[in-house]
Amino acid sequence: MFLQNVVGKTTQGFFMTVQRNTSRSTGANRRLPDAIADFMCGDSRDTAVTRAVWGNLKPAMTEIMDGFYDSVRATPEIADKLGDPDKSIPHLKSAQMKHWDYIFTHDPDLEFEARAVRIGEAHVRIDLEAQWYLASYGRLLIEALPALVKRYRFAPGKLPGALQALVGRVFLDMIMSYDAYENGVVRKRGEEHQRENELASLRGLANTVSDINEVALGMATLSHNTRRAAKNGQAISSAASELVASVEQISQTSDGAAHEANSTNAAVTAGLDAMSEVLQRMGDIADASQQSAENLADLHQASEQIGEFLSVIESIANQTNLLALNATIEAARAGEAGKGFAVVANEVKSLATQAAKATEDIAQRIDALKAGMLTTQDSISVSRKAVDRGQETITSANERMQSVGSRIAGVSSRMQEISAILQQQKEASQEIARSITGVADLAVENEAQLKNMSDALQASNDRFSSDARNWFNAESNRSLCEMAKIDHVMFKKRVVDTIIGHDKWSAADVPDHHQCRLGKWYEAIDNANIRAHPAYKALAAPHARVHAAAHEALQAHAAGDANTASARLTDLNTASQQVIDALNDLSHALQNELKDSDRRRELRDKSRQETARVEMASGSKSVTITDVSQSGFGVSGLSKADVGKAVRLIYNGTEILGEAVWADGNRGGIRIMRKDRGPQG
């Protein structure tokens, strides 16, 4: 049998709720040990008899205990429960002797019951199976019976009573301790099962919240983008309407340009016709000039011929004048006879002189005519050249005008095509404008639907948070890891909701990474093994980045800097995933290599100020309950002398069997050993 001090640890409190009916036939309330003792031993439960039995059995107990622990060490199934046997066995033997000394020398009082409960707690603590627990009692009893028979060999008449007393006390101790053991095992397994179930539920809920809110973050981003799309769609719709108006105006301008191009083409065609007529007239002028030049040439030739004729006439006149002169001379020589001839000669000379003058005058006039004709011929030549150049220029201009006319005709055709295309574009732009308006309206409707979905998701998150609080065990680091994941996801979602306009959260109101629940828990851990673990160390940096990124994102949002807010949200999301991964790694470590470090300090409700009555073997006293935890009470009114004593108190209608574990003369603590429904007397 193993005792409460197997490994020297402080016992943990157990809650056990059982309904006991232990009243005598008279109806008076009895304590459980009294009821069991009366049932087993009847009137032979006299403590004086058990004290005498113990006096005879005690000398043999050293040998019995040595044999018992030798057997334990030799039994593989239970040997490891001893820990280091060289250190634990002497302590166990001493504690066991003190325990047996008490139960054989005292009535089944409050301390008797408390000692039995401690025995049961000790065996629960070392995970001793029920078979070996009962077998240990059996082994000790089997060894004790022969020793007691040997002691009473000279008083055989007292032996039956002694054996009854021995078996009665051993069984009473076994029953009371086994009651605590059984309920402790059930409670331990139940609590472990409940803790694991609640932790699994909390972990599943945390993962669900994380996954769903990842979708929520996508929905939030989609909502933001939808609102931007709606806004941009409205802007595009307005721009499309303006485009329609512009296209219509361009179409009208194009139609006007096409009309002008047609008019220009007609004008160019008319100009080409006029230039063709001018070119024809210039040809006529050229021909006329050519004819005039030829006529002038003929006239010049005729003038030359007249000049030649005049030269002949002048020569004849000169010869005639010379002959007249000679005739005059000859008439003079002839005298009177020659007078008549002289007259004739003078007349001939006069006529010759007149002919010469007339010839000279004609020659002068012919020369003037020739000079005028040369001038006219030069002018006609210049005009001819000018007409030739004009013809060349008009021909070139005509060719260019024809080219321009062709191009203008092409432009006119293109402008007509453009006008037709613009008309189609106008219709298409109107259709686009209508479609964009429909898209913008649909985006507004989608935004409303997304807002409804976001609200429904937030309601789900609220329910998830409520469920999480029900499953959260503040005394478990693993449980806090899962709760921190939920807190963390909600933190991130609120930042995102604020940035997309679904919530209002000022950057000044965002706690830093020391003040949130995760930060407080992280910094409050004083277990060296946890603090040294890589998963614990890996949590600090990304957690700080999460809060910094959230603060900066909200600041940027408040300042209207959407780009910076979006960039910080990306940083927040990255650091957030690192926090989740680190929490998962730490939770896994706490389940495995750090499992002995998973329990945290119990949370105590310090809002109590209730008066209660406690009973001890030495009497009863009034105490004030100042705080309550799962395993005990903080009270005022205990003395240092009460430490180590069993106590019984009634709290909220429940009878508590406990132990005063500390006191300083003013305040103290009571560890809960067992809880029973209703007072037992």
C-alpha positions as CSV (number, residue, x, y, z in Angstrom):
1,M,0.0,0.0,0.0
2,F,1.3,3.5,-0.9
3,L,0.8,6.6,1.0
4,Q,0.1,10.3,0.4
5,N,3.8,11.2,0.6
6,V,5.0,8.9,-2.2
7,V,6.8,11.6,-4.1
8,G,6.6,14.3,-1.5
9,K,4.3,16.5,-3.5
10,T,1.6,18.7,-2.3
11,T,-1.8,17.0,-2.7
12,Q,-4.2,18.4,-5.3
13,G,-7.8,19.0,-4.4
14,F,-10.5,16.7,-5.7
15,F,-14.2,17.4,-6.2
16,M,-16.5,14.5,-5.4
17,T,-20.2,14.7,-5.3
18,V,-22.1,11.7,-4.0
19,Q,-25.3,11.4,-2.2
20,R,-25.0,9.4,1.0
21,N,-27.8,8.1,3.2
22,T,-26.0,7.1,6.4
23,S,-28.7,7.8,9.0
24,R,-29.3,5.4,11.8
25,S,-32.7,3.9,12.3
26,T,-33.3,6.7,14.7
27,G,-33.0,9.2,11.8
28,A,-30.1,11.1,13.4
29,N,-27.3,12.2,10.9
30,R,-24.1,10.3,11.2
31,R,-20.7,10.8,9.6
32,L,-19.7,8.2,7.0
33,P,-16.9,6.5,9.0
34,D,-19.2,6.1,12.0
35,A,-21.9,4.5,9.8
36,I,-19.4,2.1,8.1
37,A,-17.8,1.2,11.5
38,D,-21.2,0.5,13.0
39,F,-22.2,-1.6,10.0
40,M,-19.0,-3.8,10.0
41,C,-18.2,-4.0,13.7
42,G,-21.4,-3.3,15.6
43,D,-20.7,-3.0,19.3
44,S,-17.2,-4.4,19.0
45,R,-15.7,-1.2,17.5
46,D,-14.2,-0.1,20.9
47,T,-11.0,2.0,20.3
48,A,-9.5,0.6,23.5
49,V,-9.5,-2.9,21.9
50,T,-7.9,-1.6,18.6
51,R,-5.4,0.3,20.7
52,A,-4.4,-2.9,22.5
53,V,-4.3,-4.8,19.2
54,W,-2.0,-2.2,17.8
55,G,0.3,-2.5,20.9
56,N,0.7,-6.2,20.1
57,L,1.0,-5.8,16.3
58,K,3.4,-2.8,16.2
59,P,6.6,-4.7,17.1
60,A,6.1,-6.9,14.1
61,M,5.3,-4.1,11.7
62,T,8.9,-3.3,10.9
63,E,9.4,-6.9,9.5
64,I,6.0,-6.8,7.8
65,M,6.8,-3.4,6.1
66,D,10.3,-4.7,5.0
67,G,8.7,-7.7,3.4
68,F,6.0,-5.6,1.8
69,Y,8.3,-3.2,0.1
70,D,10.7,-5.9,-1.0
71,S,7.8,-7.5,-2.8
72,V,6.8,-4.2,-4.3
73,R,10.4,-3.8,-5.6
74,A,10.3,-7.3,-7.0
75,T,7.0,-6.8,-8.8
76,P,7.6,-5.1,-12.3
77,E,4.0,-3.9,-12.6
78,I,4.2,-1.6,-9.6
79,A,8.0,-1.2,-8.9
80,D,8.2,2.0,-10.9
81,K,5.7,3.6,-8.6
82,L,8.3,3.9,-5.9
83,G,10.5,6.3,-7.9
84,D,14.0,6.1,-6.4
85,P,13.4,3.3,-3.8
86,D,16.4,4.0,-1.8
87,K,15.1,7.5,-1.1
88,S,11.3,6.8,-1.1
89,I,11.0,3.6,0.9
90,P,12.3,4.9,4.3
91,H,10.0,7.8,4.0
92,L,7.1,5.6,3.0
93,K,7.7,3.2,5.9
94,S,7.8,6.1,8.4
95,A,4.6,7.7,7.0
96,Q,2.8,4.3,7.0
97,M,3.6,3.6,10.6
98,K,2.3,7.0,11.7
99,H,-0.9,6.5,9.7
100,W,-1.5,3.0,11.2
101,D,-0.6,4.3,14.6
102,Y,-3.4,6.9,14.3
103,I,-6.2,4.7,12.9
104,F,-5.7,2.1,15.6
105,T,-5.4,4.5,18.5
106,H,-8.2,7.0,17.6
107,D,-11.9,6.9,17.0
108,P,-13.0,7.3,13.4
109,D,-13.0,11.0,13.8
110,L,-12.5,13.9,11.3
111,E,-8.8,13.4,11.2
112,F,-9.2,9.7,10.7
113,E,-11.4,10.4,7.7
114,A,-8.9,13.0,6.4
115,R,-6.0,10.6,6.7
116,A,-7.9,8.0,4.7
117,V,-8.6,10.5,2.0
118,R,-4.9,11.5,1.8
119,I,-4.1,7.8,1.3
120,G,-6.5,7.6,-1.6
121,E,-5.2,10.9,-3.1
122,A,-1.6,9.6,-2.9
123,H,-2.5,6.5,-4.9
124,V,-4.4,8.5,-7.4
125,R,-1.4,10.7,-7.8
126,I,1.0,7.9,-8.6
127,D,-1.6,6.3,-11.0
128,L,-1.8,3.0,-9.1
129,E,-4.4,0.8,-10.6
130,A,-7.3,-0.4,-8.4
131,Q,-6.3,-4.0,-8.4
132,W,-2.9,-3.2,-7.0
133,Y,-4.3,-0.8,-4.6
134,L,-6.6,-3.4,-3.0
135,A,-3.9,-6.1,-3.3
136,S,-1.6,-3.9,-1.2
137,Y,-4.1,-3.8,1.6
138,G,-4.6,-7.6,1.2
139,R,-0.8,-8.2,1.3
140,L,-0.4,-6.2,4.5
141,L,-3.4,-7.9,6.1
142,I,-2.1,-11.3,5.2
143,E,1.2,-10.5,6.8
144,A,-0.4,-8.9,9.9
145,L,-2.8,-11.8,10.7
146,P,-0.2,-14.4,11.5
147,A,1.8,-11.9,13.4
148,L,-1.2,-11.0,15.6
149,V,-2.1,-14.7,16.1
150,K,1.4,-15.3,17.3
151,R,1.1,-12.4,19.7
152,Y,-2.1,-13.8,21.2
153,R,-1.0,-17.5,21.3
154,F,-1.1,-17.4,25.1
155,A,-4.5,-15.6,25.2
156,P,-6.6,-17.5,22.7
157,G,-9.8,-16.2,24.2
158,K,-8.9,-12.7,23.1
159,L,-7.8,-13.6,19.7
160,P,-11.2,-13.5,17.9
161,G,-11.8,-10.0,19.2
162,A,-8.3,-8.9,18.3
163,L,-8.7,-10.3,14.8
164,Q,-12.1,-8.6,14.4
165,A,-10.6,-5.3,15.6
166,L,-7.6,-5.6,13.2
167,V,-9.8,-6.5,10.2
168,G,-12.4,-3.9,11.1
169,R,-9.9,-1.0,11.3
170,V,-7.9,-2.1,8.2
171,F,-11.1,-2.5,6.2
172,L,-12.5,0.9,7.5
173,D,-9.2,2.6,6.5
174,M,-9.3,0.7,3.1
175,I,-12.9,1.6,2.5
176,M,-12.5,5.3,3.4
177,S,-9.3,5.7,1.4
178,Y,-10.6,3.6,-1.5
179,D,-13.7,5.9,-1.6
180,A,-11.3,8.8,-2.1
181,Y,-9.2,6.8,-4.4
182,E,-12.1,5.6,-6.5
183,N,-13.7,9.0,-6.7
184,G,-10.2,10.5,-7.3
185,V,-9.6,8.2,-10.2
186,V,-13.0,8.8,-11.6
187,R,-12.6,12.5,-11.1
188,K,-9.1,12.6,-12.5
189,R,-10.0,10.6,-15.5
190,G,-13.2,12.6,-15.9
191,E,-11.4,15.9,-15.5
192,E,-8.7,14.7,-17.9
193,H,-11.3,13.6,-20.4
194,Q,-13.3,16.7,-19.9
195,R,-10.2,18.9,-20.3
196,E,-9.1,17.0,-23.4
197,N,-12.6,17.2,-24.8
198,E,-12.9,20.9,-24.0
199,L,-9.4,21.5,-25.3
200,A,-10.2,19.6,-28.5
201,S,-13.4,21.5,-28.8
202,L,-11.6,24.8,-28.2
203,R,-8.9,23.8,-30.7
204,G,-11.5,22.9,-33.3
205,L,-13.3,26.1,-32.6
206,A,-10.1,28.1,-32.8
207,N,-9.2,26.5,-36.1
208,T,-12.8,27.0,-37.4
209,V,-12.7,30.7,-36.3
210,S,-9.3,31.1,-38.0
211,D,-10.4,29.4,-41.2
212,I,-13.8,31.1,-41.4
213,N,-12.3,34.5,-40.7
214,E,-9.7,33.9,-43.3
215,V,-12.7,33.7,-45.6
216,A,-14.1,36.8,-43.8
217,L,-10.9,38.6,-44.5
218,G,-11.3,37.7,-48.2
219,M,-14.9,38.8,-48.0
220,A,-13.8,42.1,-46.4
221,T,-11.2,42.6,-49.2
222,L,-13.9,41.7,-51.7
223,S,-16.3,44.1,-50.1
224,H,-13.7,46.8,-50.2
225,N,-12.9,46.0,-53.9
226,T,-16.6,45.8,-54.7
227,R,-17.2,49.3,-53.2
228,R,-14.2,50.5,-55.2
229,A,-15.6,48.8,-58.3
230,A,-19.0,50.4,-57.7
231,K,-17.4,53.8,-57.3
232,N,-15.2,53.3,-60.3
233,G,-18.1,51.9,-62.2
234,Q,-20.1,55.0,-61.5
235,A,-17.1,57.1,-62.6
236,I,-16.7,55.0,-65.7
237,S,-20.4,55.3,-66.4
238,S,-20.2,59.0,-66.2
239,A,-17.1,58.9,-68.4
240,A,-18.9,56.6,-70.8
241,S,-21.8,59.1,-71.0
242,E,-19.3,61.9,-71.6
243,L,-17.7,59.6,-74.2
244,V,-21.1,59.1,-75.9
245,A,-21.5,62.9,-76.0
246,S,-18.0,63.3,-77.3
247,V,-18.4,60.6,-79.9
248,E,-21.7,62.3,-81.0
249,Q,-19.9,65.6,-81.2
250,I,-17.0,64.1,-83.1
251,S,-19.6,62.4,-85.4
252,Q,-21.2,65.7,-86.1
253,T,-17.8,67.3,-86.7
254,S,-16.9,64.4,-88.9
255,D,-20.1,64.7,-90.9
256,G,-19.4,68.4,-91.3
257,A,-15.8,67.6,-92.3
258,A,-17.1,65.1,-94.8
259,H,-19.5,67.7,-96.2
260,E,-16.7,70.2,-96.4
261,A,-14.5,67.6,-98.0
262,N,-17.2,66.9,-100.6
263,S,-17.5,70.7,-101.2
264,T,-13.7,71.0,-101.5
265,N,-13.6,68.1,-103.8
266,A,-16.3,69.7,-106.0
267,A,-14.4,73.0,-105.9
268,V,-11.2,71.2,-106.8
269,T,-13.0,69.5,-109.7
270,A,-14.3,72.9,-110.9
271,G,-10.8,74.4,-110.5
272,L,-9.4,71.5,-112.5
273,D,-11.9,72.2,-115.2
274,A,-11.1,76.0,-115.1
275,M,-7.4,75.2,-115.2
276,S,-7.9,72.9,-118.2
277,E,-9.7,75.8,-120.0
278,V,-7.0,78.2,-119.0
279,L,-4.4,75.8,-120.3
280,Q,-6.4,75.6,-123.5
281,R,-6.5,79.4,-123.8
282,M,-2.8,79.6,-123.1
283,G,-2.3,77.2,-125.9
284,D,-4.3,79.4,-128.1
285,I,-2.3,82.4,-127.0
286,A,0.9,80.5,-127.7
287,D,-0.4,79.6,-131.1
288,A,-1.3,83.2,-131.8
289,S,2.0,84.4,-130.6
290,Q,3.7,81.9,-132.8
291,Q,1.7,83.1,-135.7
292,S,2.4,86.8,-134.9
293,A,6.1,85.9,-134.7
294,E,6.0,84.2,-138.0
295,N,4.1,87.2,-139.5
296,L,6.6,89.6,-138.1
297,A,9.4,87.5,-139.5
298,D,7.7,87.7,-142.9
299,L,7.1,91.4,-142.6
300,H,10.8,91.9,-141.5
301,Q,11.8,89.9,-144.6
302,A,9.5,92.1,-146.7
303,S,11.0,95.2,-145.1
304,E,14.5,93.9,-145.9
305,Q,13.4,93.4,-149.5
306,I,11.8,97.0,-149.6
307,G,15.1,98.3,-148.2
308,E,16.9,96.5,-151.0
309,F,14.5,98.0,-153.4
310,L,15.0,101.4,-151.9
311,S,18.7,101.0,-152.2
312,V,18.2,100.3,-155.9
313,I,15.9,103.3,-156.3
314,E,18.4,105.5,-154.4
315,S,21.2,104.2,-156.6
316,I,19.1,105.0,-159.6
317,A,18.2,108.5,-158.2
318,N,21.8,109.2,-157.5
319,Q,22.8,108.1,-161.0
320,T,19.9,110.1,-162.4
321,N,20.9,113.1,-160.4
322,L,24.5,112.6,-161.7
323,L,23.2,112.3,-165.2
324,A,21.0,115.4,-164.8
325,L,24.1,117.2,-163.5
326,N,26.1,116.0,-166.5
327,A,23.1,117.1,-168.8
328,T,23.0,120.5,-167.1
329,I,26.7,120.9,-167.6
330,E,26.4,119.8,-171.2
331,A,23.4,122.2,-171.7
332,A,25.4,125.0,-170.3
333,R,28.1,124.2,-172.8
334,A,25.5,124.2,-175.5
335,G,24.3,127.7,-174.5
336,E,21.1,128.8,-175.8
337,A,20.7,125.6,-177.6
338,G,21.0,123.8,-174.6
339,K,18.7,125.9,-172.5
340,G,15.7,123.7,-173.2
341,F,17.7,120.6,-172.4
342,A,19.0,122.3,-169.3
343,V,15.4,122.9,-168.1
344,V,14.7,119.3,-168.7
345,A,17.9,118.3,-167.0
346,N,17.0,120.4,-164.0
347,E,13.6,118.9,-163.8
348,V,15.1,115.5,-164.0
349,K,17.7,116.5,-161.3
350,S,14.8,117.9,-159.2
351,L,12.9,114.7,-159.6
352,A,16.0,112.6,-158.9
353,T,16.6,114.7,-155.8
354,Q,13.0,114.3,-154.7
355,A,13.2,110.6,-155.4
356,A,16.3,110.4,-153.3
357,K,14.7,112.2,-150.5
358,A,11.6,110.1,-150.7
359,T,13.8,107.0,-150.8
360,E,15.7,108.3,-147.8
361,D,12.5,109.0,-146.0
362,I,11.1,105.6,-146.9
363,A,14.4,104.0,-145.8
364,Q,14.2,105.8,-142.5
365,R,10.6,104.7,-142.0
366,I,11.5,101.2,-143.0
367,D,14.4,101.3,-140.5
368,A,11.9,102.5,-137.8
369,L,9.5,99.8,-138.9
370,K,12.2,97.2,-138.7
371,A,13.3,98.5,-135.3
372,G,9.6,98.3,-134.1
373,M,9.3,94.9,-135.6
374,L,12.4,93.8,-133.8
375,T,11.0,95.1,-130.6
376,T,7.7,93.5,-131.2
377,Q,9.5,90.3,-132.1
378,D,11.4,90.4,-128.9
379,S,8.2,91.1,-126.9
380,I,6.5,88.3,-128.8
381,S,9.5,86.0,-128.0
382,V,9.3,87.0,-124.3
383,S,5.5,86.5,-124.3
384,R,6.1,83.1,-126.0
385,K,8.5,82.1,-123.3
386,A,6.1,83.4,-120.6
387,V,3.3,81.5,-122.2
388,D,5.5,78.4,-122.3
389,R,6.3,78.8,-118.7
390,G,2.7,79.5,-117.9
391,Q,1.7,76.4,-119.7
392,E,4.3,74.4,-117.8
393,T,3.1,75.9,-114.5
394,I,-0.5,75.4,-115.3
395,T,0.2,71.8,-116.3
396,S,2.1,71.2,-113.1
397,A,-0.6,72.9,-111.1
398,N,-3.2,70.9,-112.9
399,E,-1.4,67.7,-112.1
400,R,-1.1,68.7,-108.4
401,M,-4.8,69.8,-108.4
402,Q,-5.7,66.4,-109.8
403,S,-3.6,64.7,-107.1
404,V,-5.2,66.9,-104.5
405,G,-8.6,66.2,-105.9
406,S,-7.9,62.5,-105.7
407,R,-6.8,62.8,-102.1
408,I,-9.7,65.0,-101.2
409,A,-11.9,62.4,-102.8
410,G,-10.2,59.7,-100.7
411,V,-10.5,61.9,-97.6
412,S,-14.1,62.5,-98.3
413,S,-14.7,58.8,-98.7
414,R,-12.7,58.1,-95.4
415,M,-14.6,60.8,-93.6
416,Q,-17.9,59.2,-94.6
417,E,-16.6,55.8,-93.4
418,I,-15.4,57.5,-90.1
419,S,-18.8,59.1,-89.8
420,A,-20.5,55.7,-90.2
421,I,-18.0,54.1,-87.7
422,L,-18.5,56.9,-85.2
423,Q,-22.2,56.3,-85.4
424,Q,-21.7,52.7,-84.6
425,Q,-19.2,53.7,-81.8
426,K,-21.9,56.0,-80.4
427,E,-24.3,53.2,-80.2
428,A,-21.7,50.9,-78.7
429,S,-20.7,53.6,-76.2
430,Q,-24.3,54.0,-75.2
431,E,-24.6,50.2,-74.7
432,I,-21.3,50.2,-72.7
433,A,-22.6,53.1,-70.6
434,R,-25.8,51.2,-69.9
435,S,-23.8,48.0,-69.0
436,I,-21.4,49.9,-66.8
437,T,-24.3,51.5,-65.0
438,G,-25.8,48.0,-64.5
439,V,-22.4,46.7,-63.2
440,A,-22.2,49.6,-60.8
441,D,-25.7,48.9,-59.5
442,L,-24.9,45.2,-59.2
443,A,-21.7,46.1,-57.3
444,V,-23.8,48.2,-54.9
445,E,-26.1,45.3,-54.4
446,N,-23.2,42.9,-53.9
447,E,-21.7,45.3,-51.3
448,A,-25.0,45.2,-49.4
449,Q,-25.1,41.4,-49.6
450,L,-21.4,41.2,-48.4
451,K,-22.3,43.6,-45.5
452,N,-25.1,41.2,-44.5
453,M,-22.8,38.2,-44.7
454,S,-20.2,40.1,-42.7
455,D,-22.8,40.9,-40.0
456,A,-23.9,37.2,-40.0
457,L,-20.3,36.2,-39.7
458,Q,-19.8,38.6,-36.8
459,A,-22.8,37.1,-35.1
460,S,-21.2,33.7,-35.6
461,N,-17.9,35.0,-34.2
462,D,-19.8,36.3,-31.1
463,R,-21.3,32.9,-30.6
464,F,-18.0,31.2,-31.1
465,S,-16.4,33.5,-28.5
466,S,-19.2,32.6,-26.1
467,D,-18.6,28.9,-26.7
468,A,-14.9,29.4,-26.4
469,R,-15.3,31.0,-23.0
470,N,-17.3,28.0,-21.8
471,W,-14.6,25.6,-23.0
472,F,-11.7,27.8,-21.9
473,N,-9.7,26.5,-18.9
474,A,-7.7,29.4,-17.5
475,E,-5.5,27.0,-15.6
476,S,-4.2,25.3,-18.8
477,N,-1.5,26.8,-20.9
478,R,-2.6,24.7,-23.9
479,S,-6.2,26.0,-23.5
480,L,-4.8,29.6,-23.4
481,C,-2.9,28.9,-26.6
482,E,-6.1,28.1,-28.4
483,M,-8.0,31.0,-26.8
484,A,-5.1,33.3,-27.8
485,K,-5.6,32.1,-31.4
486,I,-9.2,33.1,-31.3
487,D,-8.4,36.4,-29.6
488,H,-5.8,37.0,-32.3
489,V,-8.1,36.3,-35.2
490,M,-10.7,38.6,-33.7
491,F,-8.1,41.3,-33.2
492,K,-7.0,41.1,-36.9
493,K,-10.6,41.0,-38.1
494,R,-11.4,44.2,-36.2
495,V,-8.5,46.0,-37.8
496,V,-9.6,44.9,-41.3
497,D,-13.2,45.8,-40.6
498,T,-12.2,49.2,-39.5
499,I,-10.1,49.8,-42.7
500,I,-13.0,48.6,-44.9
501,G,-15.5,50.8,-43.0
502,H,-17.4,48.1,-41.1
503,D,-16.1,49.1,-37.7
504,K,-14.5,52.0,-35.9
505,W,-11.3,51.5,-34.0
506,S,-8.7,54.2,-33.3
507,A,-5.0,53.4,-33.4
508,A,-4.8,55.0,-30.0
509,D,-7.1,52.4,-28.6
510,V,-5.2,49.4,-29.9
511,P,-3.3,47.7,-27.0
512,D,0.4,47.0,-27.4
513,H,1.7,43.4,-27.4
514,H,2.3,43.6,-23.6
515,Q,-1.3,44.5,-22.6
516,C,-3.4,41.9,-24.6
517,R,-4.4,38.6,-23.1
518,L,-1.6,36.8,-25.0
519,G,1.0,39.3,-24.0
520,K,0.0,39.2,-20.3
521,W,0.0,35.4,-20.3
522,Y,3.3,35.2,-22.2
523,E,5.1,37.5,-19.8
524,A,3.6,35.9,-16.7
525,I,5.0,32.5,-17.5
526,D,7.7,31.8,-15.0
527,N,8.4,28.1,-15.8
528,A,12.0,27.9,-17.0
529,N,11.3,24.9,-19.3
530,I,8.6,26.7,-21.1
531,R,10.5,29.9,-21.4
532,A,13.5,28.0,-22.8
533,H,11.5,26.2,-25.5
534,P,12.0,27.4,-29.1
535,A,8.3,27.6,-29.7
536,Y,7.9,30.0,-26.8
537,K,10.8,32.2,-28.0
538,A,9.4,32.2,-31.6
539,L,6.2,33.8,-30.4
540,A,7.5,37.2,-29.2
541,A,8.7,38.8,-32.4
542,P,5.7,38.2,-34.7
543,H,3.3,39.0,-31.9
544,A,5.0,42.4,-31.5
545,R,4.9,42.9,-35.3
546,V,1.2,42.1,-35.4
547,H,0.4,44.9,-32.9
548,A,2.8,47.4,-34.6
549,A,1.4,46.6,-38.1
550,A,-2.2,47.0,-36.8
551,H,-1.3,50.4,-35.2
552,E,0.4,51.6,-38.3
553,A,-2.5,50.4,-40.6
554,L,-5.1,52.2,-38.5
555,Q,-3.0,55.3,-38.5
556,A,-2.6,55.2,-42.2
557,H,-6.3,54.6,-42.7
558,A,-7.1,57.6,-40.5
559,A,-4.8,59.7,-42.5
560,G,-6.4,58.6,-45.8
561,D,-3.3,56.8,-47.0
562,A,-4.9,53.7,-48.5
563,N,-1.6,52.3,-50.0
564,T,0.2,52.3,-46.7
565,A,-2.8,50.9,-44.9
566,S,-2.9,48.1,-47.4
567,A,0.8,47.4,-47.1
568,R,0.6,47.3,-43.3
569,L,-2.4,44.9,-43.5
570,T,-0.2,42.6,-45.6
571,D,2.5,42.8,-42.9
572,L,-0.2,42.1,-40.3
573,N,-1.5,39.1,-42.1
574,T,2.0,37.6,-42.5
575,A,3.0,38.2,-38.8
576,S,-0.5,36.9,-37.8
577,Q,0.1,33.6,-39.5
578,Q,3.5,33.3,-37.8
579,V,1.8,33.9,-34.4
580,I,-0.8,31.2,-35.2
581,D,2.0,28.8,-36.2
582,A,4.0,29.6,-33.1
583,L,1.0,29.0,-30.9
584,N,0.3,25.7,-32.6
585,D,3.9,24.6,-32.0
586,L,3.8,25.7,-28.4
587,S,0.5,23.9,-27.8
588,H,2.0,20.8,-29.3
589,A,5.1,21.1,-27.1
590,L,2.9,21.6,-24.0
591,Q,1.0,18.4,-25.0
592,N,4.3,16.4,-25.3
593,E,7.7,17.4,-24.0
594,L,6.3,20.2,-21.8
595,K,3.2,18.3,-20.6
596,D,4.4,18.5,-17.0
597,S,4.4,22.3,-17.3
598,D,0.9,22.7,-18.7
599,R,-0.9,23.5,-15.5
600,R,-0.9,27.1,-14.5
601,R,-1.6,28.7,-11.2
602,E,-5.2,28.4,-10.2
603,L,-7.4,31.5,-10.7
604,R,-9.0,32.6,-7.5
605,D,-12.2,34.5,-7.0
606,K,-11.2,37.2,-4.6
607,S,-14.6,38.9,-4.5
608,R,-15.8,36.8,-1.5
609,Q,-16.5,37.9,2.0
610,E,-18.6,35.1,3.5
611,T,-18.8,33.8,7.0
612,A,-18.6,30.0,7.5
613,R,-18.4,27.6,10.4
614,V,-15.5,25.1,10.4
615,E,-15.3,22.0,12.6
616,M,-12.1,20.4,13.7
617,A,-11.2,17.6,16.1
618,S,-10.4,20.2,18.7
619,G,-13.8,22.0,18.2
620,S,-15.4,24.5,15.9
621,K,-14.7,28.1,15.0
622,S,-16.0,30.8,12.7
623,V,-14.0,31.9,9.7
624,T,-14.4,34.4,6.8
625,I,-14.0,33.0,3.3
626,T,-12.0,35.6,1.4
627,D,-11.4,33.8,-1.9
628,V,-12.3,30.6,-3.7
629,S,-10.5,28.4,-6.2
630,Q,-11.1,25.0,-7.7
631,S,-9.0,23.3,-5.1
632,G,-9.5,25.4,-1.9
633,F,-10.5,28.4,0.1
634,G,-8.7,31.4,1.4
635,V,-9.9,32.3,4.8
636,S,-9.3,34.5,7.8
637,G,-9.6,33.2,11.3
638,L,-7.2,30.2,11.3
639,S,-4.3,30.0,13.7
640,K,-0.9,28.5,13.1
641,A,-1.9,25.6,15.4
642,D,-4.6,24.6,12.9
643,V,-2.2,23.9,10.1
644,G,-2.3,20.2,9.1
645,K,-5.6,19.5,10.8
646,A,-8.7,18.2,9.0
647,V,-11.6,20.6,8.9
648,R,-15.2,20.4,7.8
649,L,-17.2,23.3,6.6
650,I,-20.5,23.9,4.8
651,Y,-20.3,26.1,1.7
652,N,-23.2,26.8,-0.6
653,G,-25.1,23.8,0.9
654,T,-22.2,21.4,0.3
655,E,-20.2,19.8,3.1
656,I,-16.5,20.2,2.5
657,L,-13.9,17.9,4.0
658,G,-10.6,19.7,3.9
659,E,-7.2,20.4,5.4
660,A,-5.7,23.6,6.8
661,V,-2.5,23.9,4.8
662,W,-1.2,27.2,6.0
663,A,-2.0,30.1,8.4
664,D,-0.1,33.1,9.6
665,G,-2.3,33.9,12.6
666,N,-4.6,36.1,10.5
667,R,-5.1,34.6,7.1
668,G,-4.9,31.0,6.0
669,G,-5.8,28.4,3.4
670,I,-8.0,25.3,3.3
671,R,-7.4,22.6,0.7
672,I,-10.5,20.8,-0.4
673,M,-10.2,17.0,0.0
674,R,-13.8,16.0,-0.6
675,K,-17.2,17.5,-1.2
676,D,-20.4,15.9,-0.1
677,R,-24.0,17.1,-0.9
678,G,-25.7,18.2,2.3
679,P,-24.4,18.2,5.8
680,Q,-23.6,14.9,7.3
681,G,-23.7,15.9,11.0
